[in-house]
Amino acid sequence: MKDSKKSSIPGSKRARRFLTPRVRKKQARSVTDDAIPRITNDTVSKHREEVISGAKKYIYPLQHSRHRIVIVSVSILVALIVGFATYTILSLYKFQSTSAFAYQITKVVPLPFAKVDGTYVPYEEYLFELRHLIHFFEEKGGVDFTSEQGAQQLQEEKKKIRDLIINNTYAEKIAREKGITVSEDEVNSQIDTLKKLGLLGSEQQVFEEVLRSNYDWSIADFRRSIKQQLLNAKVVQALDPSVRAKADTVLAEISAGKDFATAAQESSDDIGTKENGGNLGIVDANKAYLPQEYEALTAMQPGDVSGVIVLDNGLAIVKHLGFEGEKIKAAHIVFKYKELAEYLNDYKAQKPATVYVKID
């Protein structure tokens, strides 16, 4: 009976009953697919522009802030540089400060003190010489440069240092022209001589302490000063060869048999010993004016006559006169050069220096 009812339902109706939902689902999917936009070059480009335009409202303020930061930073830097430059110029050129801070500035910034024949004289050289002189007078001489008398003395010392460093610059130019140099070995030899004579202490630690306490110098500072002195001496010798020629002539006469005392009376430039035949009496290491002569004498025997000895400001010939106890007696003949400044007069007249710091 049931089978007859099922069979009584037309086949087409049964088929529609099962097909209809499927058609509806397919239509639903087609609607959904139509709602999704297709990805093309145009849609990608449009989307990119939308993203960029949305980000601009965040990017532009950030870029503007960075620009302002750069401007402010540069402005501060320029202000600091201008302020520092103004302070430095006023401190050195108007108030002529000699402070440690001012000196450190000149060691970093190559500010000019003067100009010599196209060559700038560094301000650092001026303070290098002046500061150690001030230290020496204050520590060893008890000079108060803040007092009226001390201030006057300081002005005179400033003039001397001004002339000194300008003369040094002329000497350095002449040395370059004539190929004159000073080796490190020569500097070492000079320092060793001073140490042997005990003028600056024989021990390294004592030597360093003497430099620091007397001049506020390091060993490098002292070597620099010694090197300049040796260079100046060589330049003077080159500018006036007549002094060496005279010394060689006198030495030749003594070697030929001329009496040493007679030669001293006739030729020595040391007015203190000339009349008594150059007799120095007893010499020792503590006499600072005899370091080169004393060193030569320690290697000699009584009666010996040295060769020509180079001094800081001249030449000398020494004779060992014997011993008094353990001390040496000696005589000398000195041949003096003029001061460096006198030899430079012609150079200065032809090419005068320009000084940027007014020292009354």
C-alpha positions as CSV (number, residue, x, y, z in Angstrom):
1,M,0.0,0.0,0.0
2,K,2.8,2.3,0.9
3,D,4.6,1.4,-2.3
4,S,1.6,2.3,-4.3
5,K,1.4,5.8,-2.7
6,K,5.1,6.4,-3.4
7,S,4.7,5.3,-6.9
8,S,1.7,7.5,-7.3
9,I,3.9,10.7,-6.9
10,P,5.0,11.9,-10.3
11,G,8.7,11.6,-11.0
12,S,9.0,15.2,-12.1
13,K,7.8,16.4,-8.7
14,R,10.1,14.2,-6.8
15,A,13.0,15.5,-8.9
16,R,12.0,19.2,-8.3
17,R,11.8,18.6,-4.6
18,F,15.5,17.6,-4.5
19,L,16.8,20.0,-7.1
20,T,15.2,23.2,-5.8
21,P,17.4,23.7,-2.7
22,R,20.5,23.1,-4.8
23,V,19.5,25.8,-7.2
24,R,18.9,28.2,-4.3
25,K,22.4,27.5,-2.8
26,K,24.0,28.1,-6.1
27,Q,22.2,31.4,-6.5
28,A,23.3,32.4,-3.0
29,R,27.0,31.7,-3.9
30,S,26.7,33.7,-7.1
31,V,25.4,36.7,-5.1
32,T,28.3,36.5,-2.7
33,D,30.9,36.2,-5.5
34,D,29.5,39.2,-7.2
35,A,29.9,41.2,-3.9
36,I,33.8,40.6,-3.9
37,P,35.6,43.1,-6.0
38,R,38.0,41.8,-8.6
39,I,41.7,42.5,-8.0
40,T,43.2,44.4,-10.9
41,N,46.1,46.9,-11.4
42,D,43.7,49.7,-11.0
43,T,42.2,48.4,-7.7
44,V,45.7,47.9,-6.3
45,S,46.8,51.4,-7.4
46,K,43.7,52.9,-5.9
47,H,44.2,51.0,-2.6
48,R,47.8,52.1,-2.4
49,E,46.8,55.7,-2.8
50,E,44.2,55.4,-0.1
51,V,46.8,53.9,2.3
52,I,49.4,56.6,1.5
53,S,46.9,59.5,1.8
54,G,45.8,58.1,5.2
55,A,49.4,57.9,6.4
56,K,50.3,61.4,5.3
57,K,48.4,63.0,8.2
58,Y,50.9,61.1,10.5
59,I,54.1,61.5,8.3
60,Y,53.8,65.3,7.7
61,P,53.8,66.3,11.3
62,L,56.7,64.0,12.1
63,Q,58.7,65.4,9.2
64,H,57.9,68.9,10.3
65,S,59.0,68.1,13.9
66,R,62.3,66.6,12.6
67,H,62.9,69.8,10.6
68,R,62.3,71.9,13.6
69,I,64.7,69.8,15.7
70,V,67.4,70.2,13.1
71,I,66.9,74.0,13.0
72,V,67.0,74.3,16.8
73,S,70.1,72.1,17.1
74,V,72.0,74.0,14.4
75,S,71.0,77.3,16.0
76,I,72.2,76.2,19.4
77,L,75.5,74.9,17.9
78,V,76.1,78.2,16.1
79,A,75.3,80.2,19.2
80,L,77.8,78.1,21.2
81,I,80.5,78.5,18.6
82,V,79.9,82.3,18.4
83,G,79.9,82.6,22.1
84,F,83.0,80.5,22.5
85,A,84.8,82.5,19.8
86,T,83.8,85.8,21.4
87,Y,84.9,84.7,24.8
88,T,88.3,83.5,23.4
89,I,89.0,86.6,21.5
90,L,88.2,88.9,24.4
91,S,90.0,86.7,26.9
92,L,93.3,86.5,24.8
93,Y,93.4,89.7,22.7
94,K,91.8,92.2,25.0
95,F,92.2,91.0,28.6
96,Q,95.4,88.9,27.7
97,S,94.5,86.1,30.1
98,T,97.3,83.8,31.1
99,S,95.1,81.2,32.8
100,A,95.5,77.5,32.4
101,F,92.1,77.4,30.5
102,A,93.3,80.1,28.1
103,Y,96.5,78.2,27.5
104,Q,94.6,75.0,26.8
105,I,92.5,76.8,24.2
106,T,95.6,78.0,22.4
107,K,97.0,74.5,22.4
108,V,93.9,73.3,20.5
109,V,93.0,76.4,18.4
110,P,96.0,77.8,16.4
111,L,95.4,81.4,17.2
112,P,98.0,83.9,16.0
113,F,100.1,86.1,18.3
114,A,102.1,87.7,15.5
115,K,103.2,87.3,11.9
116,V,106.8,87.1,10.8
117,D,107.6,87.2,7.1
118,G,104.4,85.3,6.2
119,T,104.7,82.9,9.1
120,Y,102.2,83.1,12.0
121,V,103.6,82.9,15.5
122,P,101.2,80.8,17.6
123,Y,99.7,82.4,20.7
124,E,100.5,79.1,22.4
125,E,104.2,79.9,22.1
126,Y,103.7,83.2,23.9
127,L,101.8,81.6,26.8
128,F,104.2,78.7,26.9
129,E,107.1,81.1,27.7
130,L,105.2,83.6,29.8
131,R,103.4,81.1,32.0
132,H,106.6,79.3,33.2
133,L,108.2,82.7,33.9
134,I,105.2,83.8,35.9
135,H,105.3,80.5,37.9
136,F,109.0,80.9,38.6
137,F,108.7,84.5,39.9
138,E,105.7,83.6,42.0
139,E,107.1,80.4,43.5
140,K,110.8,81.2,43.8
141,G,110.8,85.0,43.8
142,G,107.7,85.7,45.9
143,V,106.4,88.2,43.3
144,D,102.8,89.2,43.6
145,F,101.7,90.1,40.1
146,T,98.3,91.4,41.4
147,S,100.0,94.3,43.2
148,E,100.8,97.5,41.4
149,Q,104.5,96.9,41.3
150,G,104.0,93.3,40.3
151,A,101.6,94.3,37.5
152,Q,104.3,96.7,36.2
153,Q,106.9,94.0,36.3
154,L,104.5,91.6,34.5
155,Q,104.1,94.1,31.6
156,E,107.9,94.3,31.2
157,E,108.1,90.5,31.2
158,K,105.4,90.3,28.6
159,K,107.4,92.6,26.3
160,K,110.5,90.4,26.8
161,I,108.6,87.3,26.0
162,R,107.0,89.0,22.9
163,D,110.5,89.9,21.6
164,L,111.8,86.4,22.5
165,I,109.2,84.4,20.5
166,I,109.5,86.8,17.6
167,N,113.2,86.4,17.6
168,N,112.8,82.6,17.8
169,T,110.6,82.7,14.7
170,Y,113.2,84.6,12.7
171,A,115.8,82.2,13.9
172,E,113.7,79.2,12.9
173,K,113.3,80.7,9.4
174,I,117.0,81.3,9.0
175,A,117.7,77.7,10.3
176,R,115.4,76.3,7.6
177,E,117.1,78.4,4.9
178,K,120.6,77.3,6.0
179,G,119.6,73.7,6.7
180,I,120.4,74.0,10.5
181,T,118.7,71.4,12.7
182,V,118.9,70.1,16.3
183,S,118.8,66.4,16.8
184,E,117.2,64.6,19.7
185,D,120.6,63.2,20.6
186,E,121.9,66.8,21.0
187,V,119.0,67.6,23.3
188,N,119.7,64.4,25.3
189,S,123.3,65.3,25.6
190,Q,122.6,68.8,27.0
191,I,120.1,67.4,29.5
192,D,122.6,64.7,30.6
193,T,125.2,67.4,31.2
194,L,122.9,69.3,33.4
195,K,122.0,66.1,35.3
196,K,125.7,65.2,35.8
197,L,126.4,68.6,37.2
198,G,123.5,68.3,39.6
199,L,122.0,71.5,38.4
200,L,118.6,70.0,38.0
201,G,119.0,66.9,40.2
202,S,120.8,63.7,39.2
203,E,117.8,61.4,39.8
204,Q,115.0,61.3,37.4
205,Q,112.3,61.8,40.1
206,V,114.2,64.8,41.5
207,F,114.7,66.2,38.0
208,E,111.0,66.0,37.2
209,E,110.1,67.6,40.6
210,V,112.6,70.5,40.0
211,L,111.0,71.2,36.6
212,R,107.5,71.1,38.0
213,S,108.2,73.2,41.1
214,N,110.4,75.8,39.4
215,Y,108.8,76.2,36.1
216,D,105.6,74.2,36.1
217,W,107.1,72.2,33.2
218,S,106.9,68.6,32.1
219,I,110.0,66.9,30.7
220,A,108.6,67.4,27.2
221,D,108.3,71.2,27.9
222,F,111.9,71.3,29.1
223,R,113.1,69.4,26.0
224,R,111.2,71.9,23.9
225,S,113.0,74.8,25.6
226,I,116.4,73.2,25.3
227,K,115.9,72.4,21.6
228,Q,115.0,76.1,20.9
229,Q,118.1,77.3,22.8
230,L,120.4,75.0,20.9
231,L,118.9,76.0,17.6
232,N,119.3,79.7,18.4
233,A,122.9,79.1,19.3
234,K,123.6,77.3,16.0
235,V,121.9,80.1,14.1
236,V,124.1,82.7,15.8
237,Q,127.2,80.7,15.0
238,A,126.2,80.5,11.4
239,L,125.4,84.3,11.2
240,D,128.8,85.2,12.7
241,P,131.6,82.8,11.7
242,S,134.2,85.3,12.8
243,V,133.9,84.3,16.4
244,R,134.7,80.7,15.6
245,A,137.6,81.8,13.4
246,K,139.0,83.8,16.2
247,A,138.7,80.9,18.7
248,D,140.4,78.5,16.3
249,T,143.3,81.0,15.8
250,V,143.9,81.5,19.5
251,L,143.8,77.7,20.1
252,A,146.4,77.3,17.3
253,E,148.6,79.9,18.9
254,I,148.4,78.1,22.3
255,S,149.1,74.8,20.7
256,A,152.2,76.4,19.1
257,G,153.5,77.4,22.5
258,K,151.9,80.7,23.4
259,D,151.3,81.2,27.1
260,F,147.6,80.6,28.0
261,A,147.4,83.5,30.4
262,T,148.8,85.9,27.8
263,A,146.3,84.6,25.2
264,A,143.5,85.2,27.7
265,Q,144.6,88.7,28.4
266,E,144.7,89.5,24.7
267,S,141.7,87.7,23.4
268,S,139.2,86.8,26.1
269,D,135.7,88.5,26.1
270,D,135.2,87.6,29.8
271,I,136.0,90.9,31.5
272,G,135.8,89.3,34.9
273,T,138.8,87.0,34.3
274,K,140.6,88.6,31.4
275,E,143.0,90.7,33.4
276,N,144.2,87.8,35.5
277,G,144.9,85.5,32.6
278,G,141.5,83.8,32.6
279,N,142.0,82.3,36.0
280,L,138.7,80.9,37.4
281,G,140.2,79.6,40.7
282,I,138.3,76.5,41.9
283,V,135.4,75.4,39.7
284,D,132.6,73.0,40.6
285,A,129.4,71.6,39.3
286,N,127.2,74.1,41.2
287,K,128.3,77.0,39.1
288,A,125.6,77.1,36.5
289,Y,127.6,79.3,34.1
290,L,130.2,76.6,33.6
291,P,128.4,73.4,32.7
292,Q,130.0,72.7,29.4
293,E,133.4,73.9,30.6
294,Y,133.2,71.8,33.8
295,E,132.2,68.7,31.9
296,A,135.3,69.1,29.7
297,L,137.6,69.7,32.7
298,T,136.5,66.5,34.4
299,A,137.9,64.5,31.5
300,M,141.3,66.4,31.5
301,Q,144.5,66.2,33.5
302,P,146.5,69.1,35.0
303,G,148.2,71.1,32.3
304,D,145.8,70.0,29.6
305,V,144.2,72.5,27.3
306,S,140.8,71.7,25.7
307,G,139.6,72.3,22.2
308,V,137.0,74.9,21.4
309,I,134.0,74.3,23.6
310,V,130.5,75.5,22.5
311,L,128.7,77.4,25.2
312,D,125.1,78.7,25.2
313,N,126.2,82.2,24.2
314,G,129.7,81.7,22.8
315,L,132.8,79.6,22.7
316,A,135.6,78.8,25.2
317,I,139.0,77.2,25.6
318,V,139.8,75.9,29.1
319,K,143.0,74.9,30.8
320,H,143.2,72.4,33.8
321,L,145.5,74.2,36.4
322,G,145.5,71.3,38.8
323,F,143.7,70.2,42.0
324,E,143.1,71.7,45.3
325,G,142.1,68.7,47.3
326,E,139.5,67.0,45.1
327,K,138.4,70.2,43.4
328,I,139.6,71.4,40.0
329,K,141.4,74.7,39.4
330,A,141.0,76.1,35.9
331,A,141.4,79.1,33.6
332,H,139.4,79.9,30.5
333,I,139.3,82.1,27.4
334,V,135.8,83.1,26.3
335,F,134.7,84.2,22.9
336,K,131.3,85.7,23.1
337,Y,128.7,86.1,20.4
338,K,126.4,89.1,20.3
339,E,122.8,88.6,21.4
340,L,120.6,86.9,18.7
341,A,118.4,90.0,18.5
342,E,121.4,92.1,17.3
343,Y,122.0,89.7,14.4
344,L,118.4,89.9,13.4
345,N,118.2,93.7,13.1
346,D,118.7,93.6,9.3
347,Y,116.1,90.8,8.9
348,K,113.6,92.8,11.0
349,A,114.2,95.9,9.0
350,Q,113.6,94.2,5.7
351,K,110.6,92.1,6.9
352,P,109.1,93.6,10.1
353,A,106.9,91.5,12.3
354,T,103.2,92.3,12.8
355,V,102.0,91.8,16.4
356,Y,98.3,91.2,17.1
357,V,98.5,91.6,20.8
358,K,99.0,95.1,22.1
359,I,101.4,95.1,25.1
360,D,102.0,98.6,26.6
